[in-house]
Amino acid sequence: MVNNKHIATFILGALAGLAAGKYASMSDEEKEKMMSNLKEKANHLKEEATKTAGQAKDYFTELASKGTEALKEHFPEAEKWMSDLFVNKNSNTASADTGSADTAKS
């Protein structure tokens, strides 16, 4: 049965063959021009990715701080509640792992 993966593989293979044929028929000057163009585009893409990664880091840092502030504003005891929740969860998990009498009775 032919599915979308097989069709995509066939199309990509055909395009790769076409590109290889085109590259083989190019002059040395055209090959150098194409390679320099590809390198320039790759460097531009790398610069944009680095810039975007920095912006994303700043965005998530700002989002975390604003989210924390909003949570504290609307739920003043949120920090204590989260601390109690995770501290109790960790202590319950530890007692469950050791097989204490509290969990054995359940």
Residue pairs with C-beta under 8 A, 6 or more apart in sequence:
23 31
23 34
26 34
71 78
72 78
72 79
75 81
95 102
95 103
96 103
